[in-house]
Amino acid sequence: MKKIRISATLPGDLLKKFDEICKEMGYKNRSNAISSAIHEFITSHKFLKEKGEIAGAIVFTYIHSPSTSELLTQAQHEYNDIINATMHVHLSEEKCLEIIAVRGRARDIKKLLNKLAAIKGVISSHLVTST
């Protein structure tokens, strides 16, 4: 497979952490690790093309601010028909972890996940599904 050179701009602390993990995992170079990370990202989102009903948990971290909290709450109220429960964890004074148990049409869960991920202040978001 032909390889293509790309360029990306990242925060310095994120790259430093990435490089540390690459070293711990034994990657010989950053390109292989980035390729693996992109592959995992694609794989984790493939199932969202499925049709029908799925169940799982949306797990995300964010920097707490009044505007971020309000947008997250609004998004959850929009999708209250697929949300079964939520859990909020204070990781630090400014960082929070939220877990949302969901069950419903895959396309609706994907819409909620994408909406949450796009909110300013959200650091990371993942969907864990139950089979």
C-alpha positions in Angstrom: 0.0 0.0 0.0 1.3 3.4 -1.0 2.1 5.7 2.0 1.3 9.4 2.0 3.2 12.0 4.0 0.9 14.2 6.1 1.5 17.2 8.4 -0.5 18.0 11.6 -0.3 20.7 14.2 -0.8 19.4 17.8 -0.5 20.9 21.3 3.0 20.3 22.6 1.9 18.5 25.8 -0.4 16.1 23.8 2.5 15.2 21.5 4.8 14.7 24.5 2.3 12.3 26.1 1.8 10.5 22.7 5.6 10.0 22.3 5.9 8.6 25.9 3.2 6.1 25.2 4.7 5.2 21.9 8.0 4.5 23.6 6.3 2.4 26.4 4.5 0.4 23.7 7.6 -0.2 21.7 6.8 1.7 18.6 10.0 2.3 16.6 8.7 5.5 15.1 5.9 8.0 15.4 4.4 7.2 12.0 3.6 3.6 12.9 1.9 4.8 16.1 -0.1 7.4 14.4 -1.1 4.9 11.7 -2.3 2.5 14.5 -4.2 5.3 16.3 -6.0 6.3 13.1 -6.8 2.6 12.4 -8.3 2.3 15.9 -10.3 5.5 15.4 -11.7 4.2 12.1 -12.5 0.8 13.5 -14.3 2.2 16.6 -16.6 4.2 14.4 -17.3 1.6 11.7 -20.1 -0.1 13.7 -22.0 3.2 13.8 -22.9 2.5 10.1 -25.0 -0.4 11.4 -28.7 -0.2 11.3 -31.0 -1.3 14.1 -30.9 -0.9 17.8 -27.7 -1.0 19.9 -26.9 -0.4 23.6 -23.8 1.0 25.1 -22.2 3.9 27.0 -20.9 7.2 25.7 -17.8 8.2 27.8 -16.4 11.6 27.5 -14.2 14.1 29.4 -14.4 17.8 29.3 -13.2 21.0 30.9 -16.0 22.3 33.1 -17.4 25.8 32.3 -20.9 27.1 32.5 -21.3 27.3 28.7 -19.9 23.8 28.1 -22.2 22.3 30.9 -25.2 24.0 29.4 -24.5 22.8 25.9 -23.9 19.2 27.1 -27.2 19.3 29.1 -29.1 20.7 26.1 -27.7 17.9 23.9 -28.7 15.2 26.4 -32.3 16.6 26.7 -32.6 16.5 22.9 -31.8 12.8 23.0 -33.6 11.8 26.2 -35.4 9.1 24.4 -32.2 7.1 24.0 -30.5 8.0 27.3 -31.1 5.5 30.1 -28.8 7.0 32.8 -25.9 9.3 33.3 -23.0 9.5 35.8 -20.9 12.5 36.4 -17.4 12.3 38.0 -15.2 15.3 39.1 -11.7 14.4 38.0 -10.2 17.7 39.2 -11.4 21.2 39.9 -11.8 21.9 36.2 -12.0 18.5 34.5 -15.0 16.2 34.5 -15.8 12.7 33.2 -19.3 11.8 32.1 -20.8 8.4 31.3 -24.1 8.2 29.5 -25.9 4.8 29.1 -27.7 4.7 25.8 -30.0 2.3 24.0 -31.7 3.0 20.7 -31.2 3.3 16.9 -27.5 3.3 16.0 -27.9 6.4 13.8 -29.4 8.4 16.8 -26.6 7.3 19.1 -24.1 8.4 16.5 -25.8 11.8 16.2 -25.6 12.2 20.0 -22.0 11.1 20.1 -21.0 13.5 17.3 -23.0 16.4 18.9 -21.3 15.9 22.2 -17.8 15.5 20.7 -18.2 18.8 18.8 -19.0 20.9 21.9 -16.2 23.3 22.8 -14.5 22.0 26.0 -15.0 18.3 25.2 -11.5 16.7 25.3 -12.3 13.2 24.3 -15.4 11.0 23.6 -15.9 7.3 23.0 -18.7 4.9 22.5 -18.5 1.5 24.1 -21.1 -0.9 22.7 -22.7 -4.0 24.1 -23.2 -7.0 21.9 
